[in-house]
Amino acid sequence: MSLKSKIDADIKAAMLARDQVKLLALRDIKKGILIEETKAGGSGELSEEEGMKILQKAVKQRKDSAEIFKTQNRPDLLEKELAEIAIIEVYLPAAMSAEELETVISGIITKVGAKGPADMGKVMGMASKEVAGKAEGRAVSEMVKSLLAKL
């Protein structure tokens, strides 16, 4: 089942259950999917990678909003954002642990032949493709920096 059809089915279920938080989160994802499918030069179909990017973007936006609400002492809005994050993360593949990420990036550093922090661009290019959808970009970047600093 494609991401779009899965989202559509879950929207119907959320409507029947009258779950407004889930409904809002799913409609936002569907909006992102429709925008991606209908953009100029698009194929009209959504690849799995594009779907993961949409989901990751939605989670990142909500995490950023949650941080703002936390600093502004708005627990009502913070709770809503955290609930939407939990709903969206169901559709994402399981995140890599720090140990798994370190192992993958160490292998990439060896493969690329990186000798220090100056080779960060080479390593990040491969690492971003390899761990797409499984790790957050910031975590990948920090891990690459720390491992290259040790060389």
HELIX and SHEET records of a PDB file:
HELIX    1   1 LEU A    3  ALA A   17  1                                  15    
HELIX    2   2 GLN A   20  THR A   38  1                                  19    
HELIX    3   3 GLU A   48  THR A   71  1                                  24    
HELIX    4   4 PRO A   75  GLU A   89  1                                  15    
HELIX    5   5 ALA A   98  VAL A  112  1                                  15    
HELIX    6   6 PRO A  117  ASP A  119  5                                   3    
HELIX    7   7 MET A  120  GLU A  130  1                                  11    
HELIX    8   8 GLY A  137  ALA A  149  1                                  13    
END                                                                             
